[in-house]
Each structure stands twice: as C-alpha cells, then as structure tokens.
C-alpha cells in the first residue's frame, strides 16, 4: 500500500522555486507509434514557463489518488533479470537520462505497450530527480541534514492536444518506490487515469497480477 504522506513529501517540492529535477526527456509519437521528434534537456535550461508546465505533468503521477489510481506493484522475476525492464530503468536512472540509446529503447517499449490503446498522437515524457531526504525527529520536525539521496524517475504518457503540446497524463509511473521515506527498487508506483489494475503499462513493466 502506498503511504499518501510519502507521495505528498515528493509533490510539495515540485514547484519552479523548490524543484531539484535534473533532466527532462521525451518522445512524440503518432497514432501508429512512429516517432515524430524528441528532446533531452537539462531541466534548469528550460524557461520558467516550460519548467512549470513540465512539473505539472510530472506531479500528476505521484499526486494522483493513492491506492486508487496510483498503485504499488512488485516486478515479476523475469522483469528483474538481465535485459528486463527493471534493468533498463535502473540504467536510465544511473545515467540521469543522458544516454539517448537507452531512452530510444525505452520509447520503443512504451510504444509497443500503449499505441493500440491511444486514440491519437501522444508524448512519452520522463523526468529525473535527486531528492536529499532530510532527517526528521520522532515528532516529524525536520532536522535539516540529509538522511539519504532518493534518485528516481517519473514517466508520463500524455495525449497531444496540439503540435508537441501534451495534455494530462493518461498513465505513467514512479520508479523506484518512495516508501517509508526511503528508496525501494523492487517496487514501482503505476498510475492509470481510469483506475485500472491492468492498464496500458502493465505489460511493459512486467508486473505481478495483484498490487501490494
């Protein structure tokens, strides 16, 4: 089960002034799943207006209704082995999204999972962040120093409302899980706007049949 307070701790920082996002990457695909442009940029190089727009998209994933539209899952064993999706996500996280070959592989996998269920053109957007998790006392008062660094990815799949203009996400995920204010690489939080437990990203992520 997802602790709502863990998700709120992340989303409270997703503002233009407070964000520590390092990078944003994305691919635009047509209704047949064919690429129609991509980008991969340092997040701080975006304009303030663009940063705000991208933060709103990213925030929609962890901010969604926990344990209703955002569910926690374990990876299947085959997804954790060599060549599995978890290995790919770990590599994307480790390089901070800077490896374009890894990103292209990821976009292709998302296209295979999502294209037939998308009504038109869409975007696959990925964000990288490093959060210095502060130590908190028993009364939850922040003590200031960092307890650990939680490095994570957010992916959002959004229908396009205009040329290269993504709308609200229809599905996405947060990896690794942020659980009990710590990193859990064995689990992923998956968002589906319909609240489906077998949504578009199910096959891609190789998930177990029941949420945690």
N, C-alpha and C positions, 0 to 999 in steps of 0.2 A: 504493500500500500504506500502511496505517495503522501508524505507529510507536506501539507499545504504551506507550512511556515518555511520549509526548505526552499520551495519554489518562490515564495514571496521575497525571501532574502536575495535571491538572484535578480528578480524583476525590479526590485527597488533601486537597483544600480543601473538599470537600463534607461538612462537619460543622457542627453548630449553632454551635460556637465560631469556626470558621475561615471560614465561607462569606461571600462577598460578593454573593450573589444579591440583586437589587434588587426583583424583582417576580415574582409567580406569577399566572397566569390559567388559566381552564379552562371547559369547557362539558360538561354532562352530556347525553347523547343516549339516546333509547330505541332499541329494536331496529329501528325503522323510520328512524332517523336524524333524528328530530324533537327539537329542543332541549327540555330539561327542567330548565333552570336554568343559571346561570353565575356566575363570580366573577372579580374582578380586583383584586388587593390588593398593597400594599407588603409585601414578604417579611418585613421586620422587625416588622410588625404582627401576624403570626401568633404563636400561642403556641409555646413551646419544643417541645412535643409535636407540634404540627402542622408546625412547621418541619422537625423530624426526619423525620416521615413523608413530607413532600414532597421532601426531599433524597434520601431512599432511592429514591423513584420516579425523580427526575431522574438520579441517579448510575447507575442501572441501564443507562442508554443508553451512556455512554462507558466504563463498567466492563465491559461485555459482551465476549465473546471477539473480539478484533480480527482482522479478515480472515477471520472465520468467520460470526459473527452480526452483526458491525458492519463494514460495507464502505464504502469511499470511492468516490464517483461524481462525474463531471462532469455539469453540466446540459446538456441539449440546447439548441441555439441558440434555439429558439422559447421555451424556458422562461426565457431570459435577457433577452428583448426587452421592450418596453413591454407592461404588462398580464400579464406572465409571473409564475410563482410566485416566481422569484428576486427580482424587483422587490418583490413583496408581503413576502417575508421580510426584505429589506433595510429596508423601511419599518417593519415591526414592530420590528426591532432598533433603528432610529434613534429611534423614539418610546418605546422601553423598555416596549412592550406597553400603553401608556397610551391608545391610540386604539381605542375599543370597536368602531368601524365596521370597522377593519382586522381586528380579532380575529373579528368575526362573519363576515366574508368568508372568513377562513381556516377557521373551523369548518365552514362550509358546504362548502368544498372537501374537507376531510378526510372529512366525512360521505359525500360522493359517492364517495370512493375506498374507504372502509372498511365502510360499513354492511352491504352484502350479504355480507361475509365475517366479520362479527362474530356470535357466537351469541346475544347478548342485549344488554342496555343497557351503555353504556360511557362513558368520560370521555376527553376530549382535553385534556391538560394542557400548558401552555407556561411556560417559565421564562426569565428574562433575567438575565444576569450581566455584569459588567465585571471582568476579571482584569488587574491590573497585573503584567505578565510581568517577573520580575526578571532582571537581567543575571547570567549565570553565566560564570565563568572557564573556561579550557580544561580544567581538571580537574573541571568541573561544580560547583565550590563556589559557592554563592550569594553575590553581591557586595552585594546589598541594594537598589540603586537600580532603578527601573523601566526596562525596555527599550522597552516599548510597552504599550498597553492593548488587550487582546483582548476585544472585545464580542461576545457570542454568545447564541444561543437553543438551548434543548433542548425538544423536543416528545416527549411520551409518550402513546400510546394504550393505555388500560387497561380491561379488562372490570370492571364493577361487581360487587362481592361483597355489597353491601348498599346501602341508600339513600345515595347520594353517597359510597360507600366504594370507591375504586379499588383493584384488585388489582395484580399485577405487570404491567408493560408487555408487550404482545404485539408492538408495533412502535413506531418513533419515529425521531428523527434529531437530529443536532447540526449547527448551521449558524451561521457558516461553519466550514470545517475548521480545526482547530488542527494545523498541520503545520510541523515543524522549529521549534516554539515561536513560531509566528507565524500571523497570520490569512490565510486563503486563501478569498476569497469566491466563487471559481469552482468550488468543490467542496463536497460535503456528505457527512457520515458517516451512513449509514442502518442502523438496527437492525431486525432481524426475528427473533423468538424461534425460528422454525423454521430459521433459517439460509438462507432463500430469497433468491435473487438477483432475483426478480421478485415481491416481497412487496406488501402492501397499499398502501404509499405510493409505489409505482413510478410509477403514472400521475399522481398528484398532483404529484410533484416533476419530472416530465418528464425522467427520467434517460436517459443513454446506455445502450446494451444490455449493456455489459460494465463491471465495476468496474475502478478504476485499479490 
